[in-house]
Amino acid sequence: MSSGQDAVHRWLPFGALSPSKHILDDTSEERDVGLIVLNQPLHSQRRELERLWPRSSVRIFVDGAINRVTDCFGDDADRYTPDIVCGDFDSADKSLLDVYRSKVL
């Protein structure tokens, strides 16, 4: 790359789902996944979330997802602090929102 060019990072989020990527493979060291957790029940996806969490370069909770993570993981929910919490927060538990405000910049 010549000194006049800007570095470009190419992010292909659907590539993580490719069978050749093996993003859920426990031996994978790649961190090219952005994880967005929505306000949907998580119990059936708990294992996938546990495995994707350490492989994600950015983690985002949208609105009531803070409730869902707490419901799903209980006392272990502290292990899952996102990089970003966003939304209009109409469905987010106010006391949980205060907890995440103190954790997330």
C-alpha positions, 0 to 999 in steps of 0.5 A: 500500500502506498503512503498516500492511501487510506487503510480499508477494512472490509467487513462482510458480516454474512461471511461469518455464517459461511460453513467455511468460516466456522465462527462457532468453532471453538478453535476459531480466533477470528473476531470479525463479527458484530453481535446485535442482541434484540428484544427477543427471547434468548433462551433457545439461542443461549448457547450460540450467544455464549459462543459468539460473545468472545468472537465478536469485535463489537456487541450491541444491545437494542432497547429491551435486550438488556431485559432479555440477557438478564432473564436468560443469564440471571446472575451470570448476566454481568459477563455480558456487558455490551459495547453499546446500548441503543434504542428508545428504551421504552421496553427496557427495565429502568433499573437495568438501564441504570446498571448498564448506564454505569457500565457502558460509555 
